[in-house]
Amino acid sequence: MLRTTDGIRLEGAHTPGASDIGIVLAHGFTGSWRCADTRRITHVFSQFGGVVSFDFRGHGRSGGQTTVGDLEVLDVEAAVRHARVIGYRKVAVVGFSMGAAIAVRHAALHGGVDAVVAVSGPARWYYRGTKPMRQVHWAIERPIGRMAARVVKRTRISRGQWDPVPMPPHEAAALISPTPLLVVHGDADTFFPLDHAHQLHSAAREPKELWVEPGYGHAESAARPDLVRRMGKWIVSNLS
């Protein structure tokens, strides 16, 4: 169990690895560390380092309500701090979708990480250019949508609008250097088109990489083991 600096209790798990590298795994909106896709990814990453996975606030068995990318930087900070406390010398944060935006923003605002991997992440807020993202905004903005998310996905969404609007991911990406950033995006992503990945990568300073993956859809559910292994090798090569 993790606790954030603003007092939210987060449920999580630690999967030990064979090295002194810790990998913090940040799931997407309505996801959980308990989901089969996340557990599968954790298993592959554990070949490269220990994995700290957790449920963001408002998700699963964690406390609080999700702010969909704002205060969740405190959740990542709690997980990174835990990875340090249990002995990992180097820590990378890997985020998927919403988790990718949070990973980038956390590295910019809090620092203290040695590498960031942003998978299927947005570059800017309020994007509604695809049907799945219009459905996400319906769930966030409408009372009936929030109720559906709570009942079906065990995701409790905070009411009200951001005030102030948090720094968007593409602006945060510019502040990460010299921490290495890897942006991974599929050309078959149905949520965020490739221009989000290019905007993130263009805004970032070196060291940075962009992988455009042919046929890859969105986030955890589409992440094949071979892609996860490649990300694990990238982490090791940048942290060794």
Phi and psi in degrees as GROMACS dihedral restraints (atoms count N, CA, C in turn):
[ dihedral_restraints ]
;  ai    aj    ak    al  type     phi  dphi    fc
    3     4     5     6     1  -107.8    20    10
    4     5     6     7     1   156.3    20    10
    6     7     8     9     1  -132.3    20    10
    7     8     9    10     1   130.9    20    10
    9    10    11    12     1   -84.7    20    10
   10    11    12    13     1   166.8    20    10
   12    13    14    15     1   -68.1    20    10
   13    14    15    16     1   -17.4    20    10
   15    16    17    18     1   -99.7    20    10
   16    17    18    19     1    17.0    20    10
   18    19    20    21     1    87.1    20    10
   19    20    21    22     1    13.4    20    10
   21    22    23    24     1   -88.8    20    10
   22    23    24    25     1   131.5    20    10
   24    25    26    27     1   -88.7    20    10
   25    26    27    28     1   129.2    20    10
   27    28    29    30     1  -117.0    20    10
   28    29    30    31     1   134.8    20    10
   30    31    32    33     1   -86.3    20    10
   31    32    33    34     1   139.7    20    10
   33    34    35    36     1  -157.2    20    10
   34    35    36    37     1  -177.4    20    10
   36    37    38    39     1  -148.2    20    10
   37    38    39    40     1   151.5    20    10
   39    40    41    42     1  -117.7    20    10
   40    41    42    43     1   122.8    20    10
   42    43    44    45     1  -107.6    20    10
   43    44    45    46     1   108.5    20    10
   45    46    47    48     1   -62.4    20    10
   46    47    48    49     1   150.7    20    10
   48    49    50    51     1  -124.1    20    10
   49    50    51    52     1   179.5    20    10
   51    52    53    54     1   -97.6    20    10
   52    53    54    55     1    10.8    20    10
   54    55    56    57     1  -135.1    20    10
   55    56    57    58     1   179.0    20    10
   57    58    59    60     1   -92.5    20    10
   58    59    60    61     1    18.1    20    10
   60    61    62    63     1   -96.5    20    10
   61    62    63    64     1   130.9    20    10
   63    64    65    66     1  -108.0    20    10
   64    65    66    67     1   138.1    20    10
   66    67    68    69     1  -118.3    20    10
   67    68    69    70     1   116.2    20    10
   69    70    71    72     1   -91.3    20    10
   70    71    72    73     1   124.5    20    10
   72    73    74    75     1  -105.9    20    10
   73    74    75    76     1   118.5    20    10
   75    76    77    78     1  -111.1    20    10
   76    77    78    79     1   113.5    20    10
   78    79    80    81     1   -78.9    20    10
   79    80    81    82     1   172.9    20    10
   81    82    83    84     1   -87.0    20    10
   82    83    84    85     1   176.9    20    10
   84    85    86    87     1   -58.8    20    10
   85    86    87    88     1   131.5    20    10
   87    88    89    90     1    69.5    20    10
   88    89    90    91     1     9.6    20    10
   90    91    92    93     1   -86.4    20    10
   91    92    93    94     1  -173.2    20    10
   93    94    95    96     1  -165.1    20    10
   94    95    96    97     1   153.1    20    10
   96    97    98    99     1   -68.5    20    10
   97    98    99   100     1   -18.4    20    10
   99   100   101   102     1   -82.8    20    10
  100   101   102   103     1   -13.8    20    10
  102   103   104   105     1   -61.4    20    10
  103   104   105   106     1   147.7    20    10
  105   106   107   108     1   -59.0    20    10
  106   107   108   109     1   -39.8    20    10
  108   109   110   111     1   -64.3    20    10
  109   110   111   112     1   -42.6    20    10
  111   112   113   114     1   -67.6    20    10
  112   113   114   115     1   -40.1    20    10
  114   115   116   117     1   -64.6    20    10
  115   116   117   118     1   -38.1    20    10
  117   118   119   120     1   -62.8    20    10
  118   119   120   121     1   -44.1    20    10
  120   121   122   123     1   -64.5    20    10
  121   122   123   124     1   -41.3    20    10
  123   124   125   126     1   -58.4    20    10
  124   125   126   127     1   -43.3    20    10
  126   127   128   129     1   -60.1    20    10
  127   128   129   130     1   -43.5    20    10
  129   130   131   132     1   -67.2    20    10
  130   131   132   133     1   -45.5    20    10
  132   133   134   135     1   -62.4    20    10
  133   134   135   136     1   -29.2    20    10
  135   136   137   138     1   -65.5    20    10
  136   137   138   139     1   -12.4    20    10
  138   139   140   141     1   -72.8    20    10
  139   140   141   142     1   -15.3    20    10
  141   142   143   144     1  -115.5    20    10
  142   143   144   145     1   -15.1    20    10
  144   145   146   147     1   175.8    20    10
  145   146   147   148     1   171.9    20    10
  147   148   149   150     1   -71.4    20    10
  148   149   150   151     1   147.9    20    10
  150   151   152   153     1  -119.9    20    10
  151   152   153   154     1   126.1    20    10
  153   154   155   156     1  -105.5    20    10
  154   155   156   157     1   111.2    20    10
  156   157   158   159     1  -115.9    20    10
  157   158   159   160     1   151.7    20    10
  159   160   161   162     1  -158.3    20    10
  160   161   162   163     1   166.0    20    10
  162   163   164   165     1   -96.9    20    10
  163   164   165   166     1   127.1    20    10
  165   166   167   168     1   -59.7    20    10
  166   167   168   169     1   159.1    20    10
  168   169   170   171     1   -51.9    20    10
  169   170   171   172     1   139.9    20    10
  171   172   173   174     1    79.6    20    10
  172   173   174   175     1    -0.3    20    10
  174   175   176   177     1  -114.4    20    10
  175   176   177   178     1   139.3    20    10
  177   178   179   180     1    55.0    20    10
  178   179   180   181     1  -125.7    20    10
  180   181   182   183     1   -97.1    20    10
  181   182   183   184     1     5.4    20    10
  183   184   185   186     1   -76.1    20    10
  184   185   186   187     1   157.4    20    10
  186   187   188   189     1   -82.0    20    10
  187   188   189   190     1  -179.8    20    10
  189   190   191   192     1    74.8    20    10
  190   191   192   193     1  -165.9    20    10
  192   193   194   195     1  -130.1    20    10
  193   194   195   196     1   146.3    20    10
  195   196   197   198     1   -73.8    20    10
  196   197   198   199     1   138.2    20    10
  198   199   200   201     1  -104.0    20    10
  199   200   201   202     1    11.9    20    10
  201   202   203   204     1    56.1    20    10
  202   203   204   205     1    44.8    20    10
  204   205   206   207     1   118.2    20    10
  205   206   207   208     1    -6.6    20    10
  207   208   209   210     1   -91.4    20    10
  208   209   210   211     1   -81.5    20    10
  210   211   212   213     1   -70.7    20    10
  211   212   213   214     1    -9.4    20    10
  213   214   215   216     1   -63.2    20    10
  214   215   216   217     1   -14.7    20    10
  216   217   218   219     1   -60.8    20    10
  217   218   219   220     1   -28.9    20    10
  219   220   221   222     1   -69.9    20    10
  220   221   222   223     1   -30.4    20    10
  222   223   224   225     1   -67.8    20    10
  223   224   225   226     1   -45.4    20    10
  225   226   227   228     1   -62.9    20    10
  226   227   228   229     1   -39.6    20    10
  228   229   230   231     1   -60.6    20    10
  229   230   231   232     1   -41.1    20    10
  231   232   233   234     1   -62.8    20    10
  232   233   234   235     1   -40.1    20    10
  234   235   236   237     1   -69.1    20    10
  235   236   237   238     1   -40.5    20    10
  237   238   239   240     1   -64.3    20    10
  238   239   240   241     1   -43.7    20    10
  240   241   242   243     1   -60.9    20    10
  241   242   243   244     1   -41.2    20    10
  243   244   245   246     1   -63.7    20    10
  244   245   246   247     1   -42.7    20    10
  246   247   248   249     1   -59.7    20    10
  247   248   249   250     1   -38.5    20    10
  249   250   251   252     1   -66.7    20    10
  250   251   252   253     1   -43.9    20    10
  252   253   254   255     1   -62.6    20    10
  253   254   255   256     1   -38.0    20    10
  255   256   257   258     1   -84.6    20    10
  256   257   258   259     1     5.3    20    10
  258   259   260   261     1   113.1    20    10
  259   260   261   262     1     5.9    20    10
  261   262   263   264     1   -79.7    20    10
  262   263   264   265     1   126.5    20    10
  264   265   266   267     1   -75.7    20    10
  265   266   267   268     1   -39.5    20    10
  267   268   269   270     1  -120.8    20    10
  268   269   270   271     1   142.3    20    10
  270   271   272   273     1  -132.3    20    10
  271   272   273   274     1   127.1    20    10
  273   274   275   276     1  -112.1    20    10
  274   275   276   277     1   144.8    20    10
  276   277   278   279     1  -110.7    20    10
  277   278   279   280     1   126.8    20    10
  279   280   281   282     1  -115.1    20    10
  280   281   282   283     1   118.6    20    10
  282   283   284   285     1  -119.0    20    10
  283   284   285   286     1   144.4    20    10
  285   286   287   288     1  -115.5    20    10
  286   287   288   289     1   127.8    20    10
  288   289   290   291     1    56.5    20    10
  289   290   291   292     1  -116.4    20    10
  291   292   293   294     1   -54.6    20    10
  292   293   294   295     1   -40.6    20    10
  294   295   296   297     1   -62.4    20    10
  295   296   297   298     1   -29.8    20    10
  297   298   299   300     1   -66.9    20    10
  298   299   300   301     1   -45.1    20    10
  300   301   302   303     1   -60.5    20    10
  301   302   303   304     1   -40.3    20    10
  303   304   305   306     1   -69.0    20    10
  304   305   306   307     1   -40.4    20    10
  306   307   308   309     1   -59.9    20    10
  307   308   309   310     1   -43.6    20    10
  309   310   311   312     1   -65.2    20    10
  310   311   312   313     1   -46.0    20    10
  312   313   314   315     1   -65.6    20    10
  313   314   315   316     1   -38.2    20    10
  315   316   317   318     1   -61.9    20    10
  316   317   318   319     1   -45.7    20    10
  318   319   320   321     1   -61.8    20    10
  319   320   321   322     1   -35.9    20    10
  321   322   323   324     1   -73.6    20    10
  322   323   324   325     1   -40.8    20    10
  324   325   326   327     1   -89.9    20    10
  325   326   327   328     1   -32.1    20    10
  327   328   329   330     1  -113.9    20    10
  328   329   330   331     1   -29.7    20    10
  330   331   332   333     1    66.5    20    10
  331   332   333   334     1  -156.0    20    10
  333   334   335   336     1    77.0    20    10
  334   335   336   337     1    10.9    20    10
  336   337   338   339     1  -119.3    20    10
  337   338   339   340     1   160.0    20    10
  339   340   341   342     1  -105.7    20    10
  340   341   342   343     1   -12.6    20    10
  342   343   344   345     1  -165.9    20    10
  343   344   345   346     1   152.8    20    10
  345   346   347   348     1  -132.4    20    10
  346   347   348   349     1   133.6    20    10
  348   349   350   351     1  -120.9    20    10
  349   350   351   352     1   119.6    20    10
  351   352   353   354     1  -110.8    20    10
  352   353   354   355     1   112.1    20    10
  354   355   356   357     1  -111.3    20    10
  355   356   357   358     1   124.4    20    10
  357   358   359   360     1    58.3    20    10
  358   359   360   361     1    34.7    20    10
  360   361   362   363     1   -94.1    20    10
  361   362   363   364     1   155.0    20    10
  363   364   365   366     1   -79.6    20    10
  364   365   366   367     1   151.1    20    10
  366   367   368   369     1   -95.3    20    10
  367   368   369   370     1   -22.1    20    10
  369   370   371   372     1  -145.1    20    10
  370   371   372   373     1   160.4    20    10
  372   373   374   375     1   -84.4    20    10
  373   374   375   376     1   165.6    20    10
  375   376   377   378     1    64.7    20    10
  376   377   378   379     1    22.1    20    10
  378   379   380   381     1   -70.8    20    10
  379   380   381   382     1   127.9    20    10
  381   382   383   384     1  -129.3    20    10
  382   383   384   385     1    22.5    20    10
  384   385   386   387     1   -78.5    20    10
  385   386   387   388     1    -5.6    20    10
  387   388   389   390     1  -127.1    20    10
  388   389   390   391     1   155.3    20    10
  390   391   392   393     1   -59.8    20    10
  391   392   393   394     1   -44.9    20    10
  393   394   395   396     1   -58.6    20    10
  394   395   396   397     1   -36.5    20    10
  396   397   398   399     1   -74.2    20    10
  397   398   399   400     1   -30.2    20    10
  399   400   401   402     1   -65.8    20    10
  400   401   402   403     1   -35.7    20    10
  402   403   404   405     1   -68.2    20    10
  403   404   405   406     1   -38.2    20    10
  405   406   407   408     1   -61.3    20    10
  406   407   408   409     1   -45.1    20    10
  408   409   410   411     1   -65.8    20    10
  409   410   411   412     1   -34.0    20    10
  411   412   413   414     1   -60.7    20    10
  412   413   414   415     1   -43.0    20    10
  414   415   416   417     1   -65.6    20    10
  415   416   417   418     1   -35.1    20    10
  417   418   419   420     1   -77.7    20    10
  418   419   420   421     1   -39.8    20    10
  420   421   422   423     1   -95.7    20    10
  421   422   423   424     1   -20.5    20    10
  423   424   425   426     1  -104.9    20    10
  424   425   426   427     1   139.1    20    10
  426   427   428   429     1   -55.9    20    10
  427   428   429   430     1   -41.6    20    10
  429   430   431   432     1   -67.8    20    10
  430   431   432   433     1   -32.3    20    10
  432   433   434   435     1   -67.2    20    10
  433   434   435   436     1   -41.7    20    10
  435   436   437   438     1   -65.1    20    10
  436   437   438   439     1   -37.3    20    10
  438   439   440   441     1   -64.7    20    10
  439   440   441   442     1   -43.0    20    10
  441   442   443   444     1   -62.5    20    10
  442   443   444   445     1   -41.7    20    10
  444   445   446   447     1   -63.0    20    10
  445   446   447   448     1   -38.4    20    10
  447   448   449   450     1   -68.2    20    10
  448   449   450   451     1   -42.5    20    10
  450   451   452   453     1   -77.3    20    10
  451   452   453   454     1   -45.6    20    10
  453   454   455   456     1   -84.7    20    10
  454   455   456   457     1   -40.5    20    10
  456   457   458   459     1  -110.3    20    10
  457   458   459   460     1     1.5    20    10
  459   460   461   462     1    54.8    20    10
  460   461   462   463     1    38.9    20    10
  462   463   464   465     1  -118.4    20    10
  463   464   465   466     1   119.6    20    10
  465   466   467   468     1  -101.5    20    10
  466   467   468   469     1   114.8    20    10
  468   469   470   471     1  -101.9    20    10
  469   470   471   472     1   131.6    20    10
  471   472   473   474     1   -65.6    20    10
  472   473   474   475     1   139.4    20    10
  474   475   476   477     1   -83.2    20    10
  475   476   477   478     1   160.5    20    10
  477   478   479   480     1    90.7    20    10
  478   479   480   481     1   170.0    20    10
  480   481   482   483     1  -100.9    20    10
  481   482   483   484     1   159.5    20    10
  483   484   485   486     1   -59.8    20    10
  484   485   486   487     1   135.6    20    10
  486   487   488   489     1  -153.5    20    10
  487   488   489   490     1   101.5    20    10
  489   490   491   492     1   -81.2    20    10
  490   491   492   493     1   168.6    20    10
  492   493   494   495     1   -69.2    20    10
  493   494   495   496     1   126.0    20    10
  495   496   497   498     1   -66.7    20    10
  496   497   498   499     1   158.8    20    10
  498   499   500   501     1   -56.0    20    10
  499   500   501   502     1   127.4    20    10
  501   502   503   504     1   -69.8    20    10
  502   503   504   505     1   155.8    20    10
  504   505   506   507     1   -56.3    20    10
  505   506   507   508     1   -39.0    20    10
  507   508   509   510     1   -67.1    20    10
  508   509   510   511     1   -31.9    20    10
  510   511   512   513     1   -72.5    20    10
  511   512   513   514     1   -37.9    20    10
  513   514   515   516     1   -65.0    20    10
  514   515   516   517     1   -36.1    20    10
  516   517   518   519     1   -58.4    20    10
  517   518   519   520     1   -31.3    20    10
  519   520   521   522     1   -69.6    20    10
  520   521   522   523     1   -13.7    20    10
  522   523   524   525     1  -105.3    20    10
  523   524   525   526     1     1.0    20    10
  525   526   527   528     1   -79.1    20    10
  526   527   528   529     1   -37.4    20    10
  528   529   530   531     1   -49.9    20    10
  529   530   531   532     1   139.6    20    10
  531   532   533   534     1   -90.2    20    10
  532   533   534   535     1    12.7    20    10
  534   535   536   537     1   -68.1    20    10
  535   536   537   538     1   128.9    20    10
  537   538   539   540     1   -64.1    20    10
  538   539   540   541     1   139.6    20    10
  540   541   542   543     1  -124.4    20    10
  541   542   543   544     1   129.0    20    10
  543   544   545   546     1  -114.9    20    10
  544   545   546   547     1   123.4    20    10
  546   547   548   549     1  -105.7    20    10
  547   548   549   550     1   122.9    20    10
  549   550   551   552     1  -120.6    20    10
  550   551   552   553     1   129.0    20    10
  552   553   554   555     1  -150.2    20    10
  553   554   555   556     1   143.5    20    10
  555   556   557   558     1   -94.9    20    10
  556   557   558   559     1   146.2    20    10
  558   559   560   561     1   -78.7    20    10
  559   560   561   562     1    -2.4    20    10
  561   562   563   564     1  -113.0    20    10
  562   563   564   565     1    20.6    20    10
  564   565   566   567     1   -66.6    20    10
  565   566   567   568     1   124.9    20    10
  567   568   569   570     1   -91.4    20    10
  568   569   570   571     1    -7.4    20    10
  570   571   572   573     1   -96.7    20    10
  571   572   573   574     1   -55.2    20    10
  573   574   575   576     1  -123.2    20    10
  574   575   576   577     1   118.7    20    10
  576   577   578   579     1   -67.1    20    10
  577   578   579   580     1   170.4    20    10
  579   580   581   582     1   -62.6    20    10
  580   581   582   583     1   -21.8    20    10
  582   583   584   585     1   -63.1    20    10
  583   584   585   586     1   -23.6    20    10
  585   586   587   588     1   -65.6    20    10
  586   587   588   589     1   -45.7    20    10
  588   589   590   591     1   -62.9    20    10
  589   590   591   592     1   -43.2    20    10
  591   592   593   594     1   -65.8    20    10
  592   593   594   595     1   -36.3    20    10
  594   595   596   597     1   -66.5    20    10
  595   596   597   598     1   -42.5    20    10
  597   598   599   600     1   -60.9    20    10
  598   599   600   601     1   -49.1    20    10
  600   601   602   603     1   -65.1    20    10
  601   602   603   604     1   -41.8    20    10
  603   604   605   606     1   -64.8    20    10
  604   605   606   607     1   -35.5    20    10
  606   607   608   609     1   -72.9    20    10
  607   608   609   610     1   -29.8    20    10
  609   610   611   612     1   -73.3    20    10
  610   611   612   613     1   154.1    20    10
  612   613   614   615     1   -99.4    20    10
  613   614   615   616     1   165.8    20    10
  615   616   617   618     1   -65.5    20    10
  616   617   618   619     1   150.1    20    10
  618   619   620   621     1   -82.6    20    10
  619   620   621   622     1   136.4    20    10
  621   622   623   624     1  -152.7    20    10
  622   623   624   625     1   154.3    20    10
  624   625   626   627     1  -141.7    20    10
  625   626   627   628     1   152.1    20    10
  627   628   629   630     1  -127.0    20    10
  628   629   630   631     1   123.5    20    10
  630   631   632   633     1  -111.9    20    10
  631   632   633   634     1   116.2    20    10
  633   634   635   636     1   -98.4    20    10
  634   635   636   637     1   114.1    20    10
  636   637   638   639     1   -97.9    20    10
  637   638   639   640     1   115.9    20    10
  639   640   641   642     1   -62.9    20    10
  640   641   642   643     1   130.6    20    10
  642   643   644   645     1    78.1    20    10
  643   644   645   646     1    -4.4    20    10
  645   646   647   648     1   -78.9    20    10
  646   647   648   649     1   130.4    20    10
  648   649   650   651     1   -83.7    20    10
  649   650   651   652     1  -121.0    20    10
  651   652   653   654     1  -124.7    20    10
  652   653   654   655     1   125.7    20    10
  654   655   656   657     1    59.7    20    10
  655   656   657   658     1  -147.2    20    10
  657   658   659   660     1   -62.4    20    10
  658   659   660   661     1   -42.0    20    10
  660   661   662   663     1   -63.3    20    10
  661   662   663   664     1   -24.8    20    10
  663   664   665   666     1  -103.8    20    10
  664   665   666   667     1    -1.2    20    10
  666   667   668   669     1   -78.8    20    10
  667   668   669   670     1   107.0    20    10
  669   670   671   672     1   -73.4    20    10
  670   671   672   673     1   153.1    20    10
  672   673   674   675     1   -55.8    20    10
  673   674   675   676     1   -36.2    20    10
  675   676   677   678     1   -66.1    20    10
  676   677   678   679     1   -35.1    20    10
  678   679   680   681     1   -68.6    20    10
  679   680   681   682     1   -42.0    20    10
  681   682   683   684     1   -62.8    20    10
  682   683   684   685     1   -40.1    20    10
  684   685   686   687     1   -62.3    20    10
  685   686   687   688     1   -41.6    20    10
  687   688   689   690     1   -62.2    20    10
  688   689   690   691     1   -39.2    20    10
  690   691   692   693     1   -65.8    20    10
  691   692   693   694     1   -39.5    20    10
  693   694   695   696     1   -61.7    20    10
  694   695   696   697     1   -42.0    20    10
  696   697   698   699     1   -64.6    20    10
  697   698   699   700     1   -37.4    20    10
  699   700   701   702     1   -62.7    20    10
  700   701   702   703     1   -42.3    20    10
  702   703   704   705     1   -61.3    20    10
  703   704   705   706     1   -48.9    20    10
  705   706   707   708     1   -60.7    20    10
  706   707   708   709     1   -42.7    20    10
  708   709   710   711     1   -66.2    20    10
  709   710   711   712     1   -28.3    20    10
  711   712   713   714     1   -90.0    20    10
  712   713   714   715     1   -16.7    20    10
  714   715   716   717     1  -110.3    20    10
  715   716   717   718     1    -8.2    20    10
